[in-house]
């Protein structure tokens, strides 16, 4: 106890009634939770089996259990688990559910695909639509929203209701429950069965919850039921690190906790033991611009280390060159690459950097699956045009692009496995407008045969009319055209520097093989530069952190319009910056995907705060 700060001691020695611990980055919250469990048992003589510790991930629960057992010096029957594992235990006792009753996530994906197929709902990239629908189903369940009042962002409201109801029907028919049903059924069980609720309340009179800022509505309602009548609810979290709104997390639940429990005591752990003073100060300059937060100011336990590097580059190539150069310097000094991280706003962010790391044989490991740019249907269309230019006449290749842009060529004209332009022209000579379209396509393919890959993409976009096709497609699918043109720009950028189609295709194959290898190996511990999204980096720490592309429309993301969304984006930037122990590099670029781009407003806010010394704290 002597090594704890005064704030930590106050939290650890708390016994009865609700307590809220606001734990900033690197403030030792795991230590506080495990020490408090030890203190409840050792000092207050609480039976270990009466203590429940809830976390959000299995890894966090396992780490917490292990750290507690080390502290205790022996195995004690304290319950450590995730919300889902704890609540499923209750359902197992009540209804006899077993693990095989839980719908696997992969099967859920297939079920939604089947439902969309049955209703003839398809898109060029149905994977995105399926993921969006799954996310929305989870949101509706986790937030306890009535379908009558829910407005879908992935498809029409009526269509979403149809999909939701068909999905629920399939679950019931097979006696399956999904992860969200575990929460719903537990809530209904505890609400309706007073005897069962009382039994669990007596079993767990002391409840501790980690990462409370990530809780959703239904999880909170269940916890409130369990905590009665003693209300020994010990919550630990940081409203400034709530970044999972897309999963249903609601920071306002933590902000409203003192109203729900007026007798709650509050402790702020505001000493950062992890990062150098400059990084802590930088983080404060970010987060102080949020208004909906508990007022607090983090201070560094350590003194000054290294200044934060803030730089603006001409484009991503220059930015990546600098990142690679810095990493190679670290390699020359024999520093462990696993202590270097590159954190991006989305999982598409590191595509170009991955290519640069591969070029210099720098080992890396990815915490998130990076979608293969060349698997996108737009990339495949461009490659198919090039294959036609190289002499490929397979029917399957021709089919994919013959009406992109629209040429009104019917499949009925393609009767052979190999397509002949002469044969097509012969078949359509009675239809001059269609004959002209095919003649024009034939001429385009002839011209493409003599081009470099990058020049060919420009020609396909402008002269062949692919840009116009994408614009029409975006309008039809109610998508932002910019989302599609960004893919085009990235593919075109990757093609620069290659003289022939064969060279570029070899690079694509090598890139794809490396991504596949990474996705198989990223579960194992590897000594490589860590590439992660900002979301996935939460809870981690590194000696050196790079934050590339801190540009407007990247962060805050272009889809963030409401003030509450901007505040979450600011929290994400704050979380990413505070992963660094010693070195933090914050970069922006003048040109992003070949278009002029402004640095993020968050960087401008930091400059303003530095000049005025003011903020919202």
Secondary structure as UniProt FT lines:
FT   TURN            2..3
FT   HELIX           6..13
FT   STRAND          19..23
FT   TURN            25..26
FT   HELIX           29..42
FT   HELIX           48..50
FT   STRAND          51..55
FT   HELIX           58..72
FT   STRAND          79..82
FT   HELIX           83..95
FT   HELIX           99..101
FT   HELIX           105..118
FT   TURN            119..120
FT   TURN            124..125
FT   HELIX           126..142
FT   TURN            143..144
FT   HELIX           147..149
FT   HELIX           157..173
FT   TURN            174..175
FT   HELIX           179..192
FT   HELIX           194..203
FT   STRAND          206..209
FT   HELIX           212..214
FT   HELIX           217..227
FT   TURN            228..231
FT   STRAND          233..237
FT   HELIX           239..241
FT   HELIX           245..247
FT   HELIX           251..255
FT   HELIX           257..260
FT   TURN            261..263
FT   STRAND          265..269
FT   STRAND          271..272
FT   HELIX           277..287
FT   TURN            288..289
FT   STRAND          299..300
FT   STRAND          309..315
FT   HELIX           316..332
FT   TURN            333..334
FT   HELIX           337..339
FT   STRAND          340..344
FT   TURN            347..350
FT   HELIX           351..359
FT   TURN            360..361
FT   STRAND          364..366
FT   HELIX           373..375
FT   HELIX           377..389
FT   TURN            390..391
FT   HELIX           395..401
FT   TURN            402..403
FT   HELIX           411..413
FT   HELIX           421..427
FT   TURN            428..430
FT   HELIX           432..448
FT   TURN            449..450
FT   HELIX           453..462
FT   HELIX           466..476
FT   TURN            477..478
FT   HELIX           481..495
FT   TURN            496..497
FT   HELIX           501..521
FT   TURN            522..523
FT   STRAND          529..533
FT   HELIX           534..537
FT   TURN            538..539
FT   STRAND          542..547
FT   TURN            554..556
FT   TURN            558..559
FT   HELIX           563..577
FT   TURN            578..579
FT   STRAND          580..592
FT   TURN            593..594
FT   STRAND          595..596
FT   HELIX           601..612
//
